[in-house]
Amino acid sequence: MAGTKTLTMIKPDAVRDGHIGAILNQINEAGFRISAMKLTQLSQADAEAFYAVHSERPFYGELVEFMTSGPIVAAILEKENAVEDFRKLIGATNPAEAAEGTIRARFAKSIGENAVHGSDSDENAEIEGDFHFAGREQF
């Protein structure tokens, strides 16, 4: 059975460009309920820990640098089949390949500055949600 939670982060590029409201509106219109949300900034250690799965990849340093370059909005989203439905809503990592109307097609600038993060599995959604939010912050 597919899970009902996923995590998103509105990344520093989209926050800097003033797209928080429009992205949250698109998320709401797609039927997701926000059960936790905060504006925060990742420290170097936080970004390294969050993206540790990519630590051996050539883009890891750039990713950590980018994700610490400004504030983000982290949010836990709820909906049946949350991970898969949200991945469809955000579109391909490369905005040039993202379907029309998806968040990345609308707001991303490049593969590196791609506006939003979305969990890639139910297991990671749980881990990522707990990374950003204490139990008392999840509703």
Chimera marker file (.cmm) of the C-alpha trace (Angstrom):
<marker_set name="trace">
<marker id="1" x="0.000" y="0.000" z="0.000" r="1" g="1" b="0" radius="0.5"/>
<marker id="2" x="1.340" y="3.435" z="-0.926" r="1" g="1" b="0" radius="0.5"/>
<marker id="3" x="2.038" y="5.850" z="1.903" r="1" g="1" b="0" radius="0.5"/>
<marker id="4" x="0.158" y="8.987" z="2.722" r="1" g="1" b="0" radius="0.5"/>
<marker id="5" x="3.093" y="11.313" z="3.487" r="1" g="1" b="0" radius="0.5"/>
<marker id="6" x="5.896" y="12.933" z="1.557" r="1" g="1" b="0" radius="0.5"/>
<marker id="7" x="8.361" y="15.707" z="2.262" r="1" g="1" b="0" radius="0.5"/>
<marker id="8" x="9.063" y="18.724" z="0.135" r="1" g="1" b="0" radius="0.5"/>
<marker id="9" x="11.542" y="21.512" z="0.412" r="1" g="1" b="0" radius="0.5"/>
<marker id="10" x="11.049" y="24.683" z="-1.546" r="1" g="1" b="0" radius="0.5"/>
<marker id="11" x="14.691" y="25.303" z="-2.391" r="1" g="1" b="0" radius="0.5"/>
<marker id="12" x="16.706" y="28.521" z="-1.999" r="1" g="1" b="0" radius="0.5"/>
<marker id="13" x="16.273" y="29.552" z="-5.643" r="1" g="1" b="0" radius="0.5"/>
<marker id="14" x="12.477" y="29.447" z="-5.485" r="1" g="1" b="0" radius="0.5"/>
<marker id="15" x="12.412" y="31.151" z="-2.065" r="1" g="1" b="0" radius="0.5"/>
<marker id="16" x="14.771" y="33.870" z="-3.340" r="1" g="1" b="0" radius="0.5"/>
<marker id="17" x="12.615" y="34.377" z="-6.447" r="1" g="1" b="0" radius="0.5"/>
<marker id="18" x="9.414" y="34.808" z="-4.403" r="1" g="1" b="0" radius="0.5"/>
<marker id="19" x="7.660" y="31.607" z="-5.487" r="1" g="1" b="0" radius="0.5"/>
<marker id="20" x="6.684" y="30.204" z="-2.058" r="1" g="1" b="0" radius="0.5"/>
<marker id="21" x="3.028" y="31.223" z="-2.319" r="1" g="1" b="0" radius="0.5"/>
<marker id="22" x="2.552" y="30.046" z="-5.889" r="1" g="1" b="0" radius="0.5"/>
<marker id="23" x="4.203" y="26.685" z="-5.175" r="1" g="1" b="0" radius="0.5"/>
<marker id="24" x="2.151" y="26.144" z="-2.005" r="1" g="1" b="0" radius="0.5"/>
<marker id="25" x="-0.997" y="27.068" z="-3.932" r="1" g="1" b="0" radius="0.5"/>
<marker id="26" x="-0.199" y="24.489" z="-6.613" r="1" g="1" b="0" radius="0.5"/>
<marker id="27" x="0.413" y="21.877" z="-3.901" r="1" g="1" b="0" radius="0.5"/>
<marker id="28" x="-2.929" y="22.681" z="-2.251" r="1" g="1" b="0" radius="0.5"/>
<marker id="29" x="-4.792" y="22.644" z="-5.563" r="1" g="1" b="0" radius="0.5"/>
<marker id="30" x="-3.373" y="19.159" z="-6.217" r="1" g="1" b="0" radius="0.5"/>
<marker id="31" x="-5.146" y="17.919" z="-3.081" r="1" g="1" b="0" radius="0.5"/>
<marker id="32" x="-2.257" y="17.739" z="-0.634" r="1" g="1" b="0" radius="0.5"/>
<marker id="33" x="-2.749" y="18.677" z="3.012" r="1" g="1" b="0" radius="0.5"/>
<marker id="34" x="0.175" y="20.367" z="4.769" r="1" g="1" b="0" radius="0.5"/>
<marker id="35" x="0.716" y="18.699" z="8.158" r="1" g="1" b="0" radius="0.5"/>
<marker id="36" x="3.979" y="20.486" z="9.054" r="1" g="1" b="0" radius="0.5"/>
<marker id="37" x="5.783" y="23.475" z="7.573" r="1" g="1" b="0" radius="0.5"/>
<marker id="38" x="8.619" y="25.849" z="8.401" r="1" g="1" b="0" radius="0.5"/>
<marker id="39" x="10.911" y="28.445" z="6.888" r="1" g="1" b="0" radius="0.5"/>
<marker id="40" x="14.447" y="27.553" z="7.891" r="1" g="1" b="0" radius="0.5"/>
<marker id="41" x="18.024" y="27.550" z="6.657" r="1" g="1" b="0" radius="0.5"/>
<marker id="42" x="20.098" y="24.393" z="6.469" r="1" g="1" b="0" radius="0.5"/>
<marker id="43" x="23.523" y="24.506" z="8.078" r="1" g="1" b="0" radius="0.5"/>
<marker id="44" x="26.468" y="22.908" z="6.306" r="1" g="1" b="0" radius="0.5"/>
<marker id="45" x="26.193" y="19.887" z="8.634" r="1" g="1" b="0" radius="0.5"/>
<marker id="46" x="22.419" y="19.618" z="8.061" r="1" g="1" b="0" radius="0.5"/>
<marker id="47" x="22.770" y="19.697" z="4.267" r="1" g="1" b="0" radius="0.5"/>
<marker id="48" x="25.627" y="17.184" z="4.337" r="1" g="1" b="0" radius="0.5"/>
<marker id="49" x="23.566" y="14.835" z="6.514" r="1" g="1" b="0" radius="0.5"/>
<marker id="50" x="20.363" y="15.240" z="4.501" r="1" g="1" b="0" radius="0.5"/>
<marker id="51" x="22.128" y="14.548" z="1.197" r="1" g="1" b="0" radius="0.5"/>
<marker id="52" x="24.617" y="11.958" z="2.552" r="1" g="1" b="0" radius="0.5"/>
<marker id="53" x="23.165" y="9.402" z="0.120" r="1" g="1" b="0" radius="0.5"/>
<marker id="54" x="24.757" y="11.480" z="-2.676" r="1" g="1" b="0" radius="0.5"/>
<marker id="55" x="28.126" y="12.023" z="-0.964" r="1" g="1" b="0" radius="0.5"/>
<marker id="56" x="30.067" y="9.994" z="-3.551" r="1" g="1" b="0" radius="0.5"/>
<marker id="57" x="28.486" y="11.734" z="-6.529" r="1" g="1" b="0" radius="0.5"/>
<marker id="58" x="30.283" y="14.542" z="-8.367" r="1" g="1" b="0" radius="0.5"/>
<marker id="59" x="27.505" y="17.087" z="-7.716" r="1" g="1" b="0" radius="0.5"/>
<marker id="60" x="27.423" y="16.583" z="-3.918" r="1" g="1" b="0" radius="0.5"/>
<marker id="61" x="29.566" y="19.610" z="-3.012" r="1" g="1" b="0" radius="0.5"/>
<marker id="62" x="27.593" y="21.911" z="-5.299" r="1" g="1" b="0" radius="0.5"/>
<marker id="63" x="24.317" y="20.552" z="-3.931" r="1" g="1" b="0" radius="0.5"/>
<marker id="64" x="25.330" y="21.181" z="-0.326" r="1" g="1" b="0" radius="0.5"/>
<marker id="65" x="26.590" y="24.658" z="-1.200" r="1" g="1" b="0" radius="0.5"/>
<marker id="66" x="23.356" y="25.504" z="-3.028" r="1" g="1" b="0" radius="0.5"/>
<marker id="67" x="21.081" y="24.147" z="-0.306" r="1" g="1" b="0" radius="0.5"/>
<marker id="68" x="22.867" y="26.260" z="2.329" r="1" g="1" b="0" radius="0.5"/>
<marker id="69" x="22.820" y="29.423" z="0.183" r="1" g="1" b="0" radius="0.5"/>
<marker id="70" x="19.539" y="30.728" z="1.577" r="1" g="1" b="0" radius="0.5"/>
<marker id="71" x="16.361" y="29.783" z="3.399" r="1" g="1" b="0" radius="0.5"/>
<marker id="72" x="14.131" y="26.896" z="2.400" r="1" g="1" b="0" radius="0.5"/>
<marker id="73" x="10.559" y="25.961" z="3.205" r="1" g="1" b="0" radius="0.5"/>
<marker id="74" x="10.295" y="22.388" z="4.475" r="1" g="1" b="0" radius="0.5"/>
<marker id="75" x="6.854" y="20.780" z="4.568" r="1" g="1" b="0" radius="0.5"/>
<marker id="76" x="5.276" y="17.409" z="5.191" r="1" g="1" b="0" radius="0.5"/>
<marker id="77" x="2.451" y="16.801" z="2.759" r="1" g="1" b="0" radius="0.5"/>
<marker id="78" x="-0.345" y="14.261" z="3.110" r="1" g="1" b="0" radius="0.5"/>
<marker id="79" x="-2.480" y="12.581" z="0.483" r="1" g="1" b="0" radius="0.5"/>
<marker id="80" x="-3.134" y="9.007" z="-0.622" r="1" g="1" b="0" radius="0.5"/>
<marker id="81" x="-0.213" y="7.841" z="-2.792" r="1" g="1" b="0" radius="0.5"/>
<marker id="82" x="1.667" y="10.965" z="-1.661" r="1" g="1" b="0" radius="0.5"/>
<marker id="83" x="5.179" y="10.226" z="-2.938" r="1" g="1" b="0" radius="0.5"/>
<marker id="84" x="4.173" y="9.192" z="-6.448" r="1" g="1" b="0" radius="0.5"/>
<marker id="85" x="1.561" y="11.924" z="-6.832" r="1" g="1" b="0" radius="0.5"/>
<marker id="86" x="3.962" y="14.605" z="-5.628" r="1" g="1" b="0" radius="0.5"/>
<marker id="87" x="6.744" y="13.405" z="-7.938" r="1" g="1" b="0" radius="0.5"/>
<marker id="88" x="4.288" y="13.814" z="-10.841" r="1" g="1" b="0" radius="0.5"/>
<marker id="89" x="3.334" y="17.287" z="-9.615" r="1" g="1" b="0" radius="0.5"/>
<marker id="90" x="6.926" y="18.516" z="-9.394" r="1" g="1" b="0" radius="0.5"/>
<marker id="91" x="8.077" y="17.076" z="-12.726" r="1" g="1" b="0" radius="0.5"/>
<marker id="92" x="11.452" y="15.910" z="-13.973" r="1" g="1" b="0" radius="0.5"/>
<marker id="93" x="14.658" y="17.065" z="-12.247" r="1" g="1" b="0" radius="0.5"/>
<marker id="94" x="15.669" y="18.784" z="-15.464" r="1" g="1" b="0" radius="0.5"/>
<marker id="95" x="13.054" y="21.514" z="-15.977" r="1" g="1" b="0" radius="0.5"/>
<marker id="96" x="13.585" y="21.307" z="-19.745" r="1" g="1" b="0" radius="0.5"/>
<marker id="97" x="12.186" y="17.763" z="-19.535" r="1" g="1" b="0" radius="0.5"/>
<marker id="98" x="9.443" y="18.515" z="-16.993" r="1" g="1" b="0" radius="0.5"/>
<marker id="99" x="5.857" y="18.238" z="-18.173" r="1" g="1" b="0" radius="0.5"/>
<marker id="100" x="4.017" y="21.485" z="-18.804" r="1" g="1" b="0" radius="0.5"/>
<marker id="101" x="2.313" y="22.826" z="-15.697" r="1" g="1" b="0" radius="0.5"/>
<marker id="102" x="4.520" y="20.966" z="-13.230" r="1" g="1" b="0" radius="0.5"/>
<marker id="103" x="6.239" y="22.924" z="-10.479" r="1" g="1" b="0" radius="0.5"/>
<marker id="104" x="9.685" y="22.518" z="-12.028" r="1" g="1" b="0" radius="0.5"/>
<marker id="105" x="8.470" y="23.460" z="-15.506" r="1" g="1" b="0" radius="0.5"/>
<marker id="106" x="7.025" y="26.642" z="-14.034" r="1" g="1" b="0" radius="0.5"/>
<marker id="107" x="9.647" y="27.663" z="-11.483" r="1" g="1" b="0" radius="0.5"/>
<marker id="108" x="12.973" y="25.808" z="-11.924" r="1" g="1" b="0" radius="0.5"/>
<marker id="109" x="15.937" y="27.406" z="-13.671" r="1" g="1" b="0" radius="0.5"/>
<marker id="110" x="18.173" y="24.373" z="-14.202" r="1" g="1" b="0" radius="0.5"/>
<marker id="111" x="18.920" y="20.837" z="-13.044" r="1" g="1" b="0" radius="0.5"/>
<marker id="112" x="20.833" y="22.315" z="-10.098" r="1" g="1" b="0" radius="0.5"/>
<marker id="113" x="18.344" y="25.065" z="-9.265" r="1" g="1" b="0" radius="0.5"/>
<marker id="114" x="15.202" y="23.014" z="-9.654" r="1" g="1" b="0" radius="0.5"/>
<marker id="115" x="12.880" y="24.800" z="-7.190" r="1" g="1" b="0" radius="0.5"/>
<marker id="116" x="11.702" y="21.874" z="-5.052" r="1" g="1" b="0" radius="0.5"/>
<marker id="117" x="12.689" y="18.593" z="-3.462" r="1" g="1" b="0" radius="0.5"/>
<marker id="118" x="10.326" y="15.661" z="-3.228" r="1" g="1" b="0" radius="0.5"/>
<marker id="119" x="10.882" y="12.383" z="-1.382" r="1" g="1" b="0" radius="0.5"/>
<marker id="120" x="11.612" y="9.461" z="-3.697" r="1" g="1" b="0" radius="0.5"/>
<marker id="121" x="10.079" y="6.666" z="-1.582" r="1" g="1" b="0" radius="0.5"/>
<marker id="122" x="7.695" y="6.137" z="1.313" r="1" g="1" b="0" radius="0.5"/>
<marker id="123" x="10.636" y="5.109" z="3.508" r="1" g="1" b="0" radius="0.5"/>
<marker id="124" x="12.617" y="8.250" z="2.657" r="1" g="1" b="0" radius="0.5"/>
<marker id="125" x="9.526" y="10.425" z="3.154" r="1" g="1" b="0" radius="0.5"/>
<marker id="126" x="9.356" y="9.220" z="6.765" r="1" g="1" b="0" radius="0.5"/>
<marker id="127" x="13.103" y="9.688" z="7.333" r="1" g="1" b="0" radius="0.5"/>
<marker id="128" x="13.128" y="13.141" z="5.711" r="1" g="1" b="0" radius="0.5"/>
<marker id="129" x="10.032" y="14.304" z="7.578" r="1" g="1" b="0" radius="0.5"/>
<marker id="130" x="11.598" y="13.278" z="10.886" r="1" g="1" b="0" radius="0.5"/>
<marker id="131" x="14.849" y="15.017" z="9.873" r="1" g="1" b="0" radius="0.5"/>
<marker id="132" x="13.096" y="18.377" z="9.599" r="1" g="1" b="0" radius="0.5"/>
<marker id="133" x="10.298" y="18.077" z="12.172" r="1" g="1" b="0" radius="0.5"/>
<marker id="134" x="10.017" y="16.854" z="15.747" r="1" g="1" b="0" radius="0.5"/>
<marker id="135" x="6.960" y="14.741" z="16.475" r="1" g="1" b="0" radius="0.5"/>
<marker id="136" x="5.235" y="17.681" z="18.211" r="1" g="1" b="0" radius="0.5"/>
<marker id="137" x="5.611" y="19.729" z="15.003" r="1" g="1" b="0" radius="0.5"/>
<marker id="138" x="3.724" y="17.207" z="12.847" r="1" g="1" b="0" radius="0.5"/>
<marker id="139" x="-0.061" y="17.477" z="12.816" r="1" g="1" b="0" radius="0.5"/>
<link id1="1" id2="2" r="1" g="1" b="0" radius="0.2"/>
<link id1="2" id2="3" r="1" g="1" b="0" radius="0.2"/>
<link id1="3" id2="4" r="1" g="1" b="0" radius="0.2"/>
<link id1="4" id2="5" r="1" g="1" b="0" radius="0.2"/>
<link id1="5" id2="6" r="1" g="1" b="0" radius="0.2"/>
<link id1="6" id2="7" r="1" g="1" b="0" radius="0.2"/>
<link id1="7" id2="8" r="1" g="1" b="0" radius="0.2"/>
<link id1="8" id2="9" r="1" g="1" b="0" radius="0.2"/>
<link id1="9" id2="10" r="1" g="1" b="0" radius="0.2"/>
<link id1="10" id2="11" r="1" g="1" b="0" radius="0.2"/>
<link id1="11" id2="12" r="1" g="1" b="0" radius="0.2"/>
<link id1="12" id2="13" r="1" g="1" b="0" radius="0.2"/>
<link id1="13" id2="14" r="1" g="1" b="0" radius="0.2"/>
<link id1="14" id2="15" r="1" g="1" b="0" radius="0.2"/>
<link id1="15" id2="16" r="1" g="1" b="0" radius="0.2"/>
<link id1="16" id2="17" r="1" g="1" b="0" radius="0.2"/>
<link id1="17" id2="18" r="1" g="1" b="0" radius="0.2"/>
<link id1="18" id2="19" r="1" g="1" b="0" radius="0.2"/>
<link id1="19" id2="20" r="1" g="1" b="0" radius="0.2"/>
<link id1="20" id2="21" r="1" g="1" b="0" radius="0.2"/>
<link id1="21" id2="22" r="1" g="1" b="0" radius="0.2"/>
<link id1="22" id2="23" r="1" g="1" b="0" radius="0.2"/>
<link id1="23" id2="24" r="1" g="1" b="0" radius="0.2"/>
<link id1="24" id2="25" r="1" g="1" b="0" radius="0.2"/>
<link id1="25" id2="26" r="1" g="1" b="0" radius="0.2"/>
<link id1="26" id2="27" r="1" g="1" b="0" radius="0.2"/>
<link id1="27" id2="28" r="1" g="1" b="0" radius="0.2"/>
<link id1="28" id2="29" r="1" g="1" b="0" radius="0.2"/>
<link id1="29" id2="30" r="1" g="1" b="0" radius="0.2"/>
<link id1="30" id2="31" r="1" g="1" b="0" radius="0.2"/>
<link id1="31" id2="32" r="1" g="1" b="0" radius="0.2"/>
<link id1="32" id2="33" r="1" g="1" b="0" radius="0.2"/>
<link id1="33" id2="34" r="1" g="1" b="0" radius="0.2"/>
<link id1="34" id2="35" r="1" g="1" b="0" radius="0.2"/>
<link id1="35" id2="36" r="1" g="1" b="0" radius="0.2"/>
<link id1="36" id2="37" r="1" g="1" b="0" radius="0.2"/>
<link id1="37" id2="38" r="1" g="1" b="0" radius="0.2"/>
<link id1="38" id2="39" r="1" g="1" b="0" radius="0.2"/>
<link id1="39" id2="40" r="1" g="1" b="0" radius="0.2"/>
<link id1="40" id2="41" r="1" g="1" b="0" radius="0.2"/>
<link id1="41" id2="42" r="1" g="1" b="0" radius="0.2"/>
<link id1="42" id2="43" r="1" g="1" b="0" radius="0.2"/>
<link id1="43" id2="44" r="1" g="1" b="0" radius="0.2"/>
<link id1="44" id2="45" r="1" g="1" b="0" radius="0.2"/>
<link id1="45" id2="46" r="1" g="1" b="0" radius="0.2"/>
<link id1="46" id2="47" r="1" g="1" b="0" radius="0.2"/>
<link id1="47" id2="48" r="1" g="1" b="0" radius="0.2"/>
<link id1="48" id2="49" r="1" g="1" b="0" radius="0.2"/>
<link id1="49" id2="50" r="1" g="1" b="0" radius="0.2"/>
<link id1="50" id2="51" r="1" g="1" b="0" radius="0.2"/>
<link id1="51" id2="52" r="1" g="1" b="0" radius="0.2"/>
<link id1="52" id2="53" r="1" g="1" b="0" radius="0.2"/>
<link id1="53" id2="54" r="1" g="1" b="0" radius="0.2"/>
<link id1="54" id2="55" r="1" g="1" b="0" radius="0.2"/>
<link id1="55" id2="56" r="1" g="1" b="0" radius="0.2"/>
<link id1="56" id2="57" r="1" g="1" b="0" radius="0.2"/>
<link id1="57" id2="58" r="1" g="1" b="0" radius="0.2"/>
<link id1="58" id2="59" r="1" g="1" b="0" radius="0.2"/>
<link id1="59" id2="60" r="1" g="1" b="0" radius="0.2"/>
<link id1="60" id2="61" r="1" g="1" b="0" radius="0.2"/>
<link id1="61" id2="62" r="1" g="1" b="0" radius="0.2"/>
<link id1="62" id2="63" r="1" g="1" b="0" radius="0.2"/>
<link id1="63" id2="64" r="1" g="1" b="0" radius="0.2"/>
<link id1="64" id2="65" r="1" g="1" b="0" radius="0.2"/>
<link id1="65" id2="66" r="1" g="1" b="0" radius="0.2"/>
<link id1="66" id2="67" r="1" g="1" b="0" radius="0.2"/>
<link id1="67" id2="68" r="1" g="1" b="0" radius="0.2"/>
<link id1="68" id2="69" r="1" g="1" b="0" radius="0.2"/>
<link id1="69" id2="70" r="1" g="1" b="0" radius="0.2"/>
<link id1="70" id2="71" r="1" g="1" b="0" radius="0.2"/>
<link id1="71" id2="72" r="1" g="1" b="0" radius="0.2"/>
<link id1="72" id2="73" r="1" g="1" b="0" radius="0.2"/>
<link id1="73" id2="74" r="1" g="1" b="0" radius="0.2"/>
<link id1="74" id2="75" r="1" g="1" b="0" radius="0.2"/>
<link id1="75" id2="76" r="1" g="1" b="0" radius="0.2"/>
<link id1="76" id2="77" r="1" g="1" b="0" radius="0.2"/>
<link id1="77" id2="78" r="1" g="1" b="0" radius="0.2"/>
<link id1="78" id2="79" r="1" g="1" b="0" radius="0.2"/>
<link id1="79" id2="80" r="1" g="1" b="0" radius="0.2"/>
<link id1="80" id2="81" r="1" g="1" b="0" radius="0.2"/>
<link id1="81" id2="82" r="1" g="1" b="0" radius="0.2"/>
<link id1="82" id2="83" r="1" g="1" b="0" radius="0.2"/>
<link id1="83" id2="84" r="1" g="1" b="0" radius="0.2"/>
<link id1="84" id2="85" r="1" g="1" b="0" radius="0.2"/>
<link id1="85" id2="86" r="1" g="1" b="0" radius="0.2"/>
<link id1="86" id2="87" r="1" g="1" b="0" radius="0.2"/>
<link id1="87" id2="88" r="1" g="1" b="0" radius="0.2"/>
<link id1="88" id2="89" r="1" g="1" b="0" radius="0.2"/>
<link id1="89" id2="90" r="1" g="1" b="0" radius="0.2"/>
<link id1="90" id2="91" r="1" g="1" b="0" radius="0.2"/>
<link id1="91" id2="92" r="1" g="1" b="0" radius="0.2"/>
<link id1="92" id2="93" r="1" g="1" b="0" radius="0.2"/>
<link id1="93" id2="94" r="1" g="1" b="0" radius="0.2"/>
<link id1="94" id2="95" r="1" g="1" b="0" radius="0.2"/>
<link id1="95" id2="96" r="1" g="1" b="0" radius="0.2"/>
<link id1="96" id2="97" r="1" g="1" b="0" radius="0.2"/>
<link id1="97" id2="98" r="1" g="1" b="0" radius="0.2"/>
<link id1="98" id2="99" r="1" g="1" b="0" radius="0.2"/>
<link id1="99" id2="100" r="1" g="1" b="0" radius="0.2"/>
<link id1="100" id2="101" r="1" g="1" b="0" radius="0.2"/>
<link id1="101" id2="102" r="1" g="1" b="0" radius="0.2"/>
<link id1="102" id2="103" r="1" g="1" b="0" radius="0.2"/>
<link id1="103" id2="104" r="1" g="1" b="0" radius="0.2"/>
<link id1="104" id2="105" r="1" g="1" b="0" radius="0.2"/>
<link id1="105" id2="106" r="1" g="1" b="0" radius="0.2"/>
<link id1="106" id2="107" r="1" g="1" b="0" radius="0.2"/>
<link id1="107" id2="108" r="1" g="1" b="0" radius="0.2"/>
<link id1="108" id2="109" r="1" g="1" b="0" radius="0.2"/>
<link id1="109" id2="110" r="1" g="1" b="0" radius="0.2"/>
<link id1="110" id2="111" r="1" g="1" b="0" radius="0.2"/>
<link id1="111" id2="112" r="1" g="1" b="0" radius="0.2"/>
<link id1="112" id2="113" r="1" g="1" b="0" radius="0.2"/>
<link id1="113" id2="114" r="1" g="1" b="0" radius="0.2"/>
<link id1="114" id2="115" r="1" g="1" b="0" radius="0.2"/>
<link id1="115" id2="116" r="1" g="1" b="0" radius="0.2"/>
<link id1="116" id2="117" r="1" g="1" b="0" radius="0.2"/>
<link id1="117" id2="118" r="1" g="1" b="0" radius="0.2"/>
<link id1="118" id2="119" r="1" g="1" b="0" radius="0.2"/>
<link id1="119" id2="120" r="1" g="1" b="0" radius="0.2"/>
<link id1="120" id2="121" r="1" g="1" b="0" radius="0.2"/>
<link id1="121" id2="122" r="1" g="1" b="0" radius="0.2"/>
<link id1="122" id2="123" r="1" g="1" b="0" radius="0.2"/>
<link id1="123" id2="124" r="1" g="1" b="0" radius="0.2"/>
<link id1="124" id2="125" r="1" g="1" b="0" radius="0.2"/>
<link id1="125" id2="126" r="1" g="1" b="0" radius="0.2"/>
<link id1="126" id2="127" r="1" g="1" b="0" radius="0.2"/>
<link id1="127" id2="128" r="1" g="1" b="0" radius="0.2"/>
<link id1="128" id2="129" r="1" g="1" b="0" radius="0.2"/>
<link id1="129" id2="130" r="1" g="1" b="0" radius="0.2"/>
<link id1="130" id2="131" r="1" g="1" b="0" radius="0.2"/>
<link id1="131" id2="132" r="1" g="1" b="0" radius="0.2"/>
<link id1="132" id2="133" r="1" g="1" b="0" radius="0.2"/>
<link id1="133" id2="134" r="1" g="1" b="0" radius="0.2"/>
<link id1="134" id2="135" r="1" g="1" b="0" radius="0.2"/>
<link id1="135" id2="136" r="1" g="1" b="0" radius="0.2"/>
<link id1="136" id2="137" r="1" g="1" b="0" radius="0.2"/>
<link id1="137" id2="138" r="1" g="1" b="0" radius="0.2"/>
<link id1="138" id2="139" r="1" g="1" b="0" radius="0.2"/>
</marker_set>
